[in-house]
Amino acid sequence: MAHTFECPECGNPRGMQGACRQCGSEEMPQAHGDTLVLNLKHDNPRAEEALDRLTLALRRATEVGIKVMIVIHGYGASGEGGRIKWVIHDALENNYFSDRVHEYRFGEEIAFGTEAYHALLRRRPSLKSHLKHFKEGNAGMTVLILGSHARIA
């Protein structure tokens, strides 16, 4: 499920970053909901570029009121885990995003029916439609709970 934003000036759908393509407004977009799905593996960026994209997206997401971000980083074509996944996990574990990320859950830890899955749903019920991708855990995704103070999960 893609997250949509609306231009506060013309009311047209727009992206989270950049100017409105319809009216050119630089005003902060209005979010429809509190959850954003961010696909970092979309055009096969290098791991460092994906980390930069996540950094920018986290900054903007907290500015527009996003509370939860589901990051699609992939698992890697080799079956051993991809570089994007590992650089994102390493950044989270080393508090690189501590000013924006309150809590995080790696996809492989939140398989359907587990205590971690239910705890996440109790905390953020809006995630229910998104967590269908985590039936048996999903090592290609990570859930970020955004906030102002870091607390490692």
N, C-alpha and C positions, 0 to 999 in steps of 0.2 A: 504494500500500500504506500503510495507516494504521498508525501506531505505537500500541501499547497499553501501558498501565501497570496496575499492580496495587496495591491497598491492602495495606500491610504488616500491618494489624491484622485485617481481615476476609477478605482474599484476593480480593475482587471487583474486576472491571475498573473503572478510573477514569481521569479525565483527569490531565494533568501538573500542572495548577494547581488551586487551590481544595481544598475539603474533599471527602472521599469522600461520595457521595450515599447510600451504603448505611448506613454507620456513623458518619459525621460526623468521622472521623479527620482531623487536620491533619498527620499524619506524612508525611514525604517518600515519594512513591510509588516503587515498584520498577519499573524499566524492563525491557521485554522486547526486548532488542537495543540497538544503539548508534546507530540512525539514526532521525531524526524528520522527517516531512514536515509543513511548516507552510504552510497556505494563507492568505496574507495578504489575498487579494482576495475571500475568501469572501462577505462581506456588503457589499461596495463601500465600504469605509471611506475617509476622506480620507487623503491621503498621510502627513500628520503622525501620524494615529491608527495607521496601519499601522506606521510607524516605532516608535511607542511599544509596540505589540504585539510587534514583533520584539525590542525591548530587553528586555521582560519575559520573553519566551519563551527568549531566550538565557541570561538569568540563571538561570531555573529549569532549563533543559536541562543546563547545566553542573553544577548542584547534584545532579541525579539521574543523572549519568553518561553523558549523550548525547555522542557523539563527532562525529557528522555531522548537519547539518541541511540539508534540501532546502527552500528557500524558494520558494513559488509566489507570484509577485508580478504575473504577467500581463505582457502586452506592450502593452496599451492598445487600445481599440476603434478608435482613429483610424488604426492601422497605423504610427504614428510613435513608438511607445513610450509607455507610461503613466507617470503621475506617481509611482505607487507604485514602479515599477521604478527610475525615475531617482533618487528620494530614497534608496532602499536602496543603489543603486550609489554614489551620492555619499557616503553615510555610510561605506561600506566603503573607498572610495578615499581618504577623509580620516581613516581610522583611528578612527572613532567607536566601533567595537566591538573595538578592539585588546586590551582586557582579556579578551575571550572568544573572538574569532575568530583562529585561528592562520593560516588560509589560506582563500582563496575562489576559486571559478571561476564566471564568468558562463556561463549555459547555452549561449550562442551560440559559446563557445570550446571546448566539449567535445563536438563531434559524434562519432558512432560511428566508431571506427577511427582517430581522430586520436591523435597522441602524447599530448596532454593527457588524452584519454579513458583511454588505457591507463595513464598515470602515476597517474591518480586511482584506477583499479581496483587497481593494484599497492599503492597506499597504503591503500586501504579496500575490500577485496574484497566487503564487505557491500553496497556500492553497486550491484553488478551488476544486481540486479532493479529498482532504481530508475532506472538510466541508460537503460532502454529508451525513456524519454520524450525522449531526447536524440539520436535517430537522425540528424537533420540539424542538430543544435544546437537548443536551445530557449531563445529569448530571453525567455521568460516565467518562467524558473526560474534560481535561483542556488544553488550548492552551497557550504556553509560547513563547514570543518573546524574543530572547536572545540578550544580549548586555552588555555593560560595566557599564552602569549607570541605577539605578532602577528608574522606574516611574510606579506607581501603576495605573491600569486601573479602 
